[in-house]
């Protein structure tokens, strides 16, 4: 129990004791003796009614239906609010003890009924209500009954709100407010009838059980209907979520099947080419070993080495992609060291010039870029981007490699003058086994893993790899963003 709830319940119980004492001090004993039989009968109905309440689950809580309000409130004009409060307290305590409720809840229920009946009795008396029920006193009786209902609802709503940790105003506007007040109003409407009948003949009082039972059953039926509706809506919502999950699973399975198909088709096609060349080279050297000139032999060996290296790169890409699929990037994180990203730009540029001797690679840097990264990962990303740029740029056009600072990030960019990438495809190119036909004459094959691996490597260093529109509007520009070291990231 929270502190606020404990304070509220404690205050309410103390107030209930004080109010009950005040009400009992003002009891008209002559009136009690005069209508003693009716009081006993009303008290019996209240006690039995409290014992026979039926618990119906309404949302997340149990709601107890009772018909005791008719006789409890009927005691107000019959014998006064003090007698009504005392009878209701006794009935409530007996019922709670029989149901083995805790002492705190028992005390709260008793105090709640005392305060609600005191409010109803005060309004009834203030509007001129007396012991005799007449046409003139009916408005006062109705106003007192309304006060009784509202105070009772207010006290219960506040304790529920505090117990559930929701705003009090939200608790006051519970979904069952209309039903609760409606059923209470129908029950209380029979209170003056019960008083008039008791004054005429106590033997006629049991006849009120039929209309009270009808109200009870109607309220119980509506609550159960609401409960069934809520359960049906919850079941429908569960079914909807289950359907969405099933569709998501189906989609993932379809995507997995597609990736498997793409992998098989791509790998079988791309690996076959270098393997065929290698097998062909060794076949020529074996069959024509005495007829091949030294120059031809060197050319064939070079061709075999080149295709072997190409095959090796493809296999390395497949293995590295498998590591990323298994989230195995711990070694890349462990290998981080503090260094200057400008040096990595120069290193990647020098290695690319050695691989592509016929291509001009322009390198531009602007000051130191202190970062903490795995050197091999960054160089591999830049090397991959430079190889792609050299592959797709027209002959004679330079490939540009730069390293600059943007806020708290180092931006290492590779820009080519090729045909570019359509904006709609700029995210798809980072998917596994994705290859775009950026040129009618492709200069080299691949398994479509280069950019996927490059982005995963970038993210393993807490960075990212983006494709953006180049400054001149021609070609494509890839940017590797890496966080600068904290002490170097300031303005």
DARAKA-V424058 format. One record per residue. N is the residue number from 0. RES is the residue in one letter. SS is DSSP state (~ for helix, > for strand, _ for the rest). PHI is phi in radians with two decimals (* if undefined). BURIAL is # if it has 24 or more other ideal C-beta (glycine too) atoms within 12 Angstrom, else .. Layout:
n = {N:N}
res = {RES:RES}
ss = {SS:SS}
phi = {PHI:PHI}
burial = {BURIAL:BURIAL}
This chain:
n = {0:1:2:3:4:5:6:7:8:9:10:11:12:13:14:15:16:17:18:19:20:21:22:23:24:25:26:27:28:29:30:31:32:33:34:35:36:37:38:39:40:41:42:43:44:45:46:47:48:49:50:51:52:53:54:55:56:57:58:59:60:61:62:63:64:65:66:67:68:69:70:71:72:73:74:75:76:77:78:79:80:81:82:83:84:85:86:87:88:89:90:91:92:93:94:95:96:97:98:99:100:101:102:103:104:105:106:107:108:109:110:111:112:113:114:115:116:117:118:119:120:121:122:123:124:125:126:127:128:129:130:131:132:133:134:135:136:137:138:139:140:141:142:143:144:145:146:147:148:149:150:151:152:153:154:155:156:157:158:159:160:161:162:163:164:165:166:167:168:169:170:171:172:173:174:175:176:177:178:179:180:181:182:183:184:185:186:187:188:189:190:191:192:193:194:195:196:197:198:199:200:201:202:203:204:205:206:207:208:209:210:211:212:213:214:215:216:217:218:219:220:221:222:223:224:225:226:227:228:229:230:231:232:233:234:235:236:237:238:239:240:241:242:243:244:245:246:247:248:249:250:251:252:253:254:255:256:257:258:259:260:261:262:263:264:265:266:267:268:269:270:271:272:273:274:275:276:277:278:279:280:281:282:283:284:285:286:287:288:289:290:291:292:293:294:295:296:297:298:299:300:301:302:303:304:305:306:307:308:309:310:311:312:313:314:315:316:317:318:319:320:321:322:323:324:325:326:327:328:329:330:331:332:333:334:335:336:337:338:339:340:341:342:343:344:345:346:347:348:349:350:351:352:353:354:355:356:357:358:359:360:361:362:363:364:365:366:367:368:369:370:371:372:373:374:375:376:377:378:379:380:381:382:383:384:385:386:387:388:389:390:391:392:393:394:395:396:397:398:399:400:401:402:403:404:405:406:407:408:409:410:411:412:413:414:415:416:417:418:419:420:421:422:423:424:425:426:427:428:429:430:431:432:433:434:435:436:437:438:439:440:441:442:443:444:445:446:447:448:449:450:451:452:453:454:455:456:457:458:459:460:461:462:463:464:465:466:467:468:469:470:471:472:473:474:475:476:477:478:479:480:481:482:483:484:485:486:487:488:489:490}
res = {X:X:X:X:X:X:X:X:X:X:X:X:X:X:X:X:X:X:X:X:X:X:X:X:X:X:X:X:X:X:X:X:X:X:X:X:X:X:X:X:X:X:X:X:X:X:X:X:X:X:X:X:X:X:X:X:X:X:X:X:X:X:X:X:X:X:X:X:X:X:X:X:X:X:X:X:X:X:X:X:X:X:X:X:X:X:X:X:X:X:X:X:X:X:X:X:X:X:X:X:X:X:X:X:X:X:X:X:X:X:X:X:X:X:X:X:X:X:X:X:X:X:X:X:X:X:X:X:X:X:X:X:X:X:X:X:X:X:X:X:X:X:X:X:X:X:X:X:X:X:X:X:X:X:X:X:X:X:X:X:X:X:X:X:X:X:X:X:X:X:X:X:X:X:X:X:X:X:X:X:X:X:X:X:X:X:X:X:X:X:X:X:X:X:X:X:X:X:X:X:X:X:X:X:X:X:X:X:X:X:X:X:X:X:X:X:X:X:X:X:X:X:X:X:X:X:X:X:X:X:X:X:X:X:X:X:X:X:X:X:X:X:X:X:X:X:X:X:X:X:X:X:X:X:X:X:X:X:X:X:X:X:X:X:X:X:X:X:X:X:X:X:X:X:X:X:X:X:X:X:X:X:X:X:X:X:X:X:X:X:X:X:X:X:X:X:X:X:X:X:X:X:X:X:X:X:X:X:X:X:X:X:X:X:X:X:X:X:X:X:X:X:X:X:X:X:X:X:X:X:X:X:X:X:X:X:X:X:X:X:X:X:X:X:X:X:X:X:X:X:X:X:X:X:X:X:X:X:X:X:X:X:X:X:X:X:X:X:X:X:X:X:X:X:X:X:X:X:X:X:X:X:X:X:X:X:X:X:X:X:X:X:X:X:X:X:X:X:X:X:X:X:X:X:X:X:X:X:X:X:X:X:X:X:X:X:X:X:X:X:X:X:X:X:X:X:X:X:X:X:X:X:X:X:X:X:X:X:X:X:X:X:X:X:X:X:X:X:X:X:X:X:X:X:X:X:X:X:X:X:X:X:X:X:X:X:X:X:X:X:X:X:X:X:X:X:X:X:X:X:X:X:X:X:X:X:X:X:X:X:X}
ss = {_:_:~:~:~:~:~:~:~:~:~:~:~:~:~:~:~:~:~:~:~:~:~:~:~:_:_:_:~:~:~:~:~:~:_:~:~:~:~:~:~:~:~:~:~:~:~:~:~:~:~:_:_:>:>:>:>:>:_:_:>:>:>:>:>:_:_:_:~:~:~:~:~:~:~:~:~:~:~:_:~:~:~:~:~:~:~:~:~:~:~:~:~:~:~:~:~:~:_:_:_:_:~:~:~:~:~:~:~:~:~:~:~:~:~:~:~:~:~:~:~:~:~:~:~:~:_:_:_:_:_:_:_:_:_:_:_:~:~:~:~:~:~:~:~:~:~:~:~:~:~:~:~:~:~:~:~:~:~:~:~:~:~:~:_:_:_:~:~:~:~:~:_:_:_:_:~:~:~:~:~:~:~:~:~:~:~:~:~:_:~:~:~:~:~:~:~:~:~:~:_:~:~:~:~:~:~:~:~:~:~:~:~:~:~:~:~:~:~:~:~:~:~:~:~:~:~:~:~:~:~:~:~:~:~:~:~:~:~:~:~:~:~:~:~:~:~:~:~:~:~:~:~:~:~:~:~:~:~:~:~:~:~:~:~:~:~:~:~:~:~:~:~:~:~:~:~:~:~:~:~:~:~:~:~:~:~:_:_:_:_:_:_:~:~:~:~:~:~:~:~:~:~:~:~:~:~:~:~:~:~:~:~:~:~:~:~:~:~:~:~:~:~:~:~:_:_:_:_:~:~:~:~:~:_:_:>:>:>:>:~:~:~:~:~:~:~:~:~:~:~:~:~:~:~:_:_:_:_:_:>:>:>:>:>:_:_:_:_:>:>:>:>:_:~:~:~:~:~:~:~:~:~:~:~:~:~:~:~:~:~:~:_:_:_:_:_:_:>:>:>:>:>:>:>:>:_:_:>:>:>:>:>:>:>:>:_:_:_:_:_:_:~:~:~:_:_:~:~:~:_:_:_:_:_:_:_:_:_:_:_:_:_:_:_:_:_:_:_:~:~:~:~:~:~:~:~:~:~:~:_:_:_:>:>:>:>:>:_:_:_:_:_:_:_:>:>:>:>:>:>:>:>:>:_:~:~:~:_:_:_}
phi = {*:-1.23:-1.11:-1.09:-1.17:-1.09:-1.13:-1.12:-1.11:-1.08:-1.09:-1.13:-1.12:-1.10:-1.09:-1.10:-1.12:-1.11:-1.14:-1.09:-1.09:-1.12:-1.13:-1.15:-1.13:-1.74:-1.19:-1.51:-1.17:-1.09:-1.14:-1.07:-1.14:-1.17:-2.01:-1.01:-1.10:-1.13:-1.08:-1.08:-1.16:-1.07:-1.08:-1.08:-1.09:-1.10:-1.11:-1.11:-1.07:-1.17:-1.30:-1.75:-1.09:-1.95:-1.47:-2.18:-1.27:-2.21:1.26:-1.71:-2.41:-1.59:-1.94:-1.80:-1.61:-2.58:-1.98:-1.31:-1.07:-0.99:-1.43:-1.15:-1.26:-1.09:-1.22:-1.08:-1.29:-1.29:-2.40:1.84:-1.13:-1.10:-1.12:-1.02:-1.12:-1.10:-1.10:-1.15:-1.11:-1.06:-1.09:-1.12:-1.13:-1.03:-1.09:-1.19:-1.17:-1.07:-1.46:1.03:-1.35:-1.19:-1.09:-1.14:-1.18:-1.08:-1.13:-1.10:-1.05:-1.10:-1.13:-1.04:-1.15:-1.05:-1.16:-1.14:-1.18:-1.11:-1.13:-1.07:-1.13:-1.13:-1.14:-1.07:-1.18:-1.11:-1.61:1.62:-1.27:-2.34:-1.29:-1.73:-1.56:-2.31:-1.06:-1.21:-1.61:-1.08:-1.01:-1.12:-1.13:-1.15:-1.13:-1.12:-1.11:-1.11:-1.10:-1.01:-1.12:-1.17:-1.13:-1.07:-1.11:-1.08:-1.08:-1.22:-1.10:-1.13:-1.18:-1.16:-1.08:-1.15:-1.21:-1.58:1.27:-1.92:-1.01:-1.07:-1.09:-1.15:-1.16:-1.15:-1.73:-1.00:-1.09:-1.61:-1.06:-1.05:-1.15:-1.14:-1.21:-1.14:-1.17:-1.13:-1.12:-1.14:-1.19:-1.18:-1.10:-1.51:-1.07:-1.12:-1.10:-1.09:-1.17:-1.10:-1.11:-1.12:-1.20:-1.42:-2.81:-1.14:-1.19:-1.48:-1.02:-1.02:-1.11:-1.26:-1.08:-1.12:-1.12:-1.14:-1.12:-1.12:-1.09:-1.02:-1.16:-1.11:-1.12:-1.08:-1.13:-1.20:-1.12:-1.16:-1.11:-1.11:-1.11:-1.12:-1.12:-1.10:-1.13:-1.13:-1.15:-1.14:-1.12:-1.11:-1.16:-1.08:-1.14:-1.11:-1.11:-1.12:-1.09:-1.10:-1.13:-1.10:-1.12:-1.15:-1.10:-1.06:-1.07:-1.15:-1.11:-1.10:-1.13:-1.10:-1.08:-1.12:-1.12:-1.09:-1.10:-1.05:-1.08:-1.08:-1.13:-1.19:-1.11:-1.08:-1.32:-1.28:-1.32:-1.13:-1.09:-1.16:-1.11:-1.08:-1.11:-1.10:-1.06:-1.12:-1.07:-1.15:-1.14:-1.13:-1.12:-1.34:-1.33:-1.98:-1.09:-1.59:-1.87:-1.57:-1.26:-0.99:-1.14:-1.16:-1.10:-1.08:-1.15:-1.15:-1.10:-1.09:-1.12:-1.11:-1.12:-1.05:-1.25:-1.14:-1.11:-1.09:-1.10:-1.08:-1.08:-1.10:-1.13:-1.06:-1.12:-1.08:-1.16:-1.16:-1.08:-1.11:-1.11:-1.18:-1.11:-1.64:1.00:-1.63:-2.11:-1.07:-1.15:-1.21:-1.27:-1.20:-1.52:-1.21:-2.42:-1.45:-2.74:-1.76:-1.10:-1.07:-1.12:-1.18:-1.07:-1.13:-1.10:-1.10:-1.14:-1.12:-1.15:-1.17:-1.09:-1.21:-1.33:-2.17:-1.13:-1.55:-1.96:-1.49:-2.04:-1.57:-1.94:-2.34:-2.29:-2.53:1.54:-1.28:-2.29:-1.22:-2.38:-2.18:-2.51:-1.46:-0.98:-1.06:-1.12:-1.17:-1.11:-1.14:-1.08:-1.11:-1.09:-1.08:-1.13:-1.17:-1.09:-1.11:-1.09:-1.17:-1.18:-1.75:-1.29:-1.10:-1.03:1.58:-1.58:-1.38:-1.82:-1.87:-2.19:-2.43:-2.36:-2.34:-1.90:-2.29:1.09:-1.69:-2.23:-1.64:-2.02:-1.82:-2.08:-2.17:-2.27:-2.11:-1.98:-1.36:-1.26:1.42:-2.21:-0.98:-1.02:-1.19:-1.78:-1.28:-1.69:-1.16:-1.13:-1.58:-1.36:-1.14:1.05:-1.80:-2.34:-1.83:-1.47:-1.44:-2.69:-1.21:-1.97:-1.27:-1.57:-2.80:-1.54:3.03:-1.77:1.28:-2.00:-1.01:-1.27:-1.06:-1.14:-1.05:-1.16:-1.11:-1.11:-1.07:-1.24:-1.18:-1.82:1.12:-2.02:-2.77:-2.08:-2.17:-2.01:-2.29:-1.27:-1.20:-1.04:-1.48:1.35:-2.15:1.45:-2.52:-2.26:-1.81:-2.15:-1.70:-1.70:-2.25:-1.25:-1.26:-1.06:-0.96:-1.26:-1.92:-1.57:-1.26:-1.16}
burial = {.:.:.:.:.:.:.:#:#:.:.:#:#:.:#:#:.:.:#:#:.:.:#:#:.:.:#:.:.:.:.:#:.:.:#:.:.:#:#:#:#:#:#:#:#:#:#:.:#:#:.:#:#:.:.:#:.:#:.:.:.:.:#:#:#:#:#:#:#:#:#:#:#:#:#:#:#:#:#:#:#:#:#:#:#:#:#:#:#:#:#:#:#:#:#:#:.:.:.:.:.:.:.:.:#:#:#:#:#:#:#:#:#:#:#:#:#:#:#:#:#:#:#:#:#:.:.:.:#:#:#:.:#:.:.:.:#:#:.:#:#:#:#:#:#:#:#:#:#:#:#:#:#:#:#:#:#:#:#:#:#:#:#:.:.:.:.:.:.:.:#:.:.:#:.:#:.:.:#:#:#:.:#:#:#:#:#:#:#:#:#:#:#:#:#:#:#:#:#:.:.:#:.:.:#:.:.:#:.:.:.:#:.:.:#:#:.:.:#:#:.:#:#:.:.:#:#:.:.:.:.:.:.:.:.:.:.:.:.:.:.:.:.:.:.:.:.:.:.:.:.:.:.:.:.:.:.:.:#:.:.:#:#:.:.:#:#:.:.:#:#:.:#:#:.:.:#:#:.:.:#:.:.:.:.:.:.:.:.:.:.:.:.:.:.:.:.:.:.:#:.:.:#:#:.:.:#:.:.:#:#:.:#:#:.:.:#:#:.:#:#:.:.:#:.:.:.:.:#:.:.:#:.:.:.:#:.:.:#:#:#:#:#:#:#:#:#:#:#:.:#:#:#:.:#:#:.:.:#:.:#:#:#:.:#:.:.:.:#:#:#:#:#:#:#:#:#:#:#:#:#:#:#:#:#:#:#:#:#:#:#:#:#:.:.:.:.:#:#:#:#:#:#:#:#:.:.:.:#:#:#:#:#:#:#:#:#:#:.:#:#:.:.:.:.:.:.:.:#:#:#:#:#:#:#:#:.:#:.:.:.:.:.:#:#:#:#:#:#:#:#:#:#:#:#:#:#:#:#:#:#:#:#:#:#:#:#:#:.:#:.:.:.:.:#:#:#:#:#:#:#:#:#:#:#:.:.:#:.:.:.}
